[in-house]
Amino acid sequence: MDALGAKVIRKTRLVTAVSEIFRNGLIYGGGALVLIHCHNATRTVWIDCCDDGPGIEDMALALSDGYTSGSGLGRGLGGAKRLADAFEVLSEPGIGTQVRLAGRA
């Protein structure tokens, strides 16, 4: 986002959101693939985090603050959604999860 002229707070918000989603992919998805797309014309960075884990059965529950399927605080998925400028989750139980987030400069 440096090349797009983003302010420090914008970069920090996106990095925090991505690190939380990536961490979830490592812990719950057994690993994660991260793809980064930079769109100069729209001054937007898109990040896709994908895993082949068990998927998310109840998306509304998973996005609610305080819910965790492990031992965390239960603020990761919902917190990442609040920090990103755009947020989308595609998940299928038994197949895996893809989270796409975006940050604008």
C-alpha positions, 0 to 999 in steps of 0.5 A: 500500500506504500506505492498507493500512498496509503496512510499508516493507519490504513495500512495497519488496519489491513495488515491486522485484518489479514494477519488474523485471517491468515492465522485462522487459516493456519490454525483451523484450516491446516495451512493457508494460501495468500494471494495479493492483488494491487489495483493502482487505478482504484488504489485498492489492495485485495487479499485472498486467504484460502485454506482446505480446512473443515469450512465454516458451518454457521457463518453468522455464528462465526462472525459474532463477537465472542464465538470461537471454535478453539481457545481464542478470544472470538474476535478474529473473523468479525474483527477482520471484517470491521477493519477491512474496507471490503470483506467476503467469506466463501466457505463450504463444510468439508471443502475449505474457506476463502476470505477476500478482504480489501483495503483502499489507500 
